[in-house]
Amino acid sequence: MKTDYTHTPVLPEETIDLLNLKAGSSGRQGRTGMRVVDCTLGLGGHSREILKKIGPKGRLLAIEQDEENLIRAKKNLKGFSKRITFVHDNFENLAAIVKKYKFGPVNAILFDLGLSSPHLEKAERGFAFRHEGPLDMRFDKRQGLTAADVVNSYREQELTDILRQYGEEPKARFIAQAIIRERKKRALRTTSDLVKVVETVYRRRSPKFHPATLTFQALRIYVNRELETLKKALEQAINLLAPKGRIAVISYHSLEDRIVKIKFRHYTRSCICPKELPICQCNFQKLLYIVTKKPIIPTGIEVLANPRSRSAKLRAAEKL
Ligand SMILES: C[S@@+](CC[C@H](N)C(=O)[O-])C[C@H]1O[C@@H](n2cnc3c(N)ncnc32)[C@H](O)[C@@H]1O
């Protein structure tokens, strides 16, 4: 397996700052140092910075659902391995993972969502419309459903809904119809097969925006259940944080960012139920203070150096 892929971490300094990390003792934990969870280890770029900051007493729980990236990250973080617990799992199981490894109380939690560079560069993973590869798009290869399964077996309405909901693709219906027409002739097996179908719908190409961008985004989000897992994991993360603990989330498209914004806001509201009610009915519970009133975005210099950072938005909150 080629292992020399690199991934430049996005907003590294801003993220580490917002997580409010410190070396040495932290509150009640005394001698044990901070406990941090990186829910999206990737190639370990942010984890490395976290480990440096929390010093020799700090511990990191690093979760990654893509086994290939986990192997790369272990190699990249060799010098720190005694202080890291690596977990090959989906962050939707965050609470169970923290419990299993007796890792709580947690002082900081990071989510750096979406794709890493190897996903886009390795044609065999099927994430990139610019490389010919199988229509796969699974982060975790243990999972059954691939993008090929979706495009070759779902009904027109289901495909339309996926493209609309997860890609906000304005030509969702036409693309779904074009997919169905094409697959009657032969199954769509590769990224290029799908790109060609989308191009029949978008005859006039924008020089800045590849016509298959939103279709690929939608299928990837659907195949990996990205929005559902994010909602579940945020909920768990907020509950797992120790008082004054911080959560930081870097998102790369508006659907993710909206979920983060809404979830954070929800937990800044106090219960509004009348005192007479024996149990809360409104579901509001003031648990968070939002640290980033507006999301932090990369500077022009960062975008120039790392174009993949261009759509990033970083939000952070503190547990009360
Ligand atoms: C943007 S990359 C993270 C890069 C990392 N911060 C770094 O600096 O190297 C996102 C990573 O999260 C992983 N990932 C995405 N969704 C996940 C999930 N639900 N559970 C666990 N890992 C996930 C992806 O496989 C990918 O490796």
The ligand as an ORCA input file, in Angstrom:
! r2SCAN-3c Opt
* xyz 0 1
  C     -10.495     16.132      7.103
  S      -9.912     14.566      7.565
  C      -9.110     14.873      9.101
  C      -7.699     15.299      8.935
  C      -6.954     15.450     10.252
  N      -7.494     16.485     11.081
  C      -5.495     15.730     10.007
  O      -5.026     16.824     10.300
  O      -4.807     14.842      9.496
  C     -11.343     13.760      8.131
  C     -11.086     12.325      8.584
  O     -12.204     11.908      9.354
  C     -12.555     10.601      9.001
  N     -13.972     10.475      9.293
  C     -14.992     11.048      8.607
  N     -16.156     10.722      9.168
  C     -15.870      9.937     10.242
  C     -16.663      9.278     11.213
  N     -17.999      9.357     11.176
  N     -16.041      8.564     12.173
  C     -14.689      8.476     12.217
  N     -13.883      9.056     11.298
  C     -14.466      9.782     10.316
  C     -12.206     10.480      7.536
  O     -11.971      9.147      7.184
  C     -10.960     11.344      7.436
  O      -9.810     10.576      7.598
*
